[in-house]
Amino acid sequence: MYVKPIQVPFHVLQYEALVRRLNPCAAHEDIRSLYKRAIAGYRGERSMSYPLCYLPE
């Protein structure tokens, strides 16, 4: 079985660049929450590779 290596999704990189450019303001909390949700999804997907390595092919 071919398993594709996990890479940071492009939309996470876009959110990261956008958050870096924003001024610390309460009006941009919705963008920050989208970034946090996207990065949490990526980290959850990345953390699943460890338990899955113990499954047989």
Phi and psi in degrees as a GROMACS rama.xvg file:
@    title "Ramachandran Plot"
@    xaxis  label "Phi"
@    yaxis  label "Psi"
@TYPE xy
-90.8331  125.493  TYR-2
-115.024  121.295  VAL-3
-74.4727  132.581  LYS-4
-66.5444  146.525  PRO-5
-79.3436  126.237  ILE-6
-123.361  158.284  GLN-7
-67.0665  123.854  VAL-8
-62.5763  151.993  PRO-9
-63.7858  -37.5624  PHE-10
-66.6255  -28.6746  HIS-11
-68.1298  -41.0552  VAL-12
-64.7161  -36.5388  LEU-13
-65.9036  -44.8418  GLN-14
-62.1406  -40.4065  TYR-15
-61.9389  -43.1388  GLU-16
-65.8591  -38.8678  ALA-17
-67.0501  -42.4476  LEU-18
-64.7951  -37.7045  VAL-19
-62.9268  -31.8243  ARG-20
-85.5707  -14.4625  ARG-21
-76.8256  147.194  LEU-22
-77.1788  148.403  ASN-23
-67.9097  98.7139  PRO-24
-141.564  146.83  CYS-25
-69.2276  -21.5964  ALA-26
-69.9675  -18.2585  ALA-27
-100.924  15.1606  HIS-28
-63.9453  -31.7281  GLU-29
-66.0207  -36.4391  ASP-30
-69.6453  -40.4486  ILE-31
-64.7306  -37.5473  ARG-32
-68.5808  -35.2572  SER-33
-64.143  -40.9313  LEU-34
-63.59  -45.3435  TYR-35
-62.5676  -39.4255  LYS-36
-66.7427  -40.5984  ARG-37
-67.5854  -41.8704  ALA-38
-70.6098  -32.3823  ILE-39
-66.3691  -38.8556  ALA-40
-64.1566  -41.2856  GLY-41
-64.6504  -44.0559  TYR-42
-66.1826  -36.7713  ARG-43
-65.1325  -40.8691  GLY-44
-66.0745  -39.3127  GLU-45
-67.5985  -36.6343  ARG-46
-71.3973  -20.0335  SER-47
-74.2869  -16.0569  MET-48
-68.0498  -30.2452  SER-49
-66.4681  -54.2368  TYR-50
-66.1019  -29.239  PRO-51
-72.8594  -19.4302  LEU-52
-69.2521  -17.3926  CYS-53
-86.536  -8.95829  TYR-54
-76.9939  146.344  LEU-55
-70.7482  155.698  PRO-56
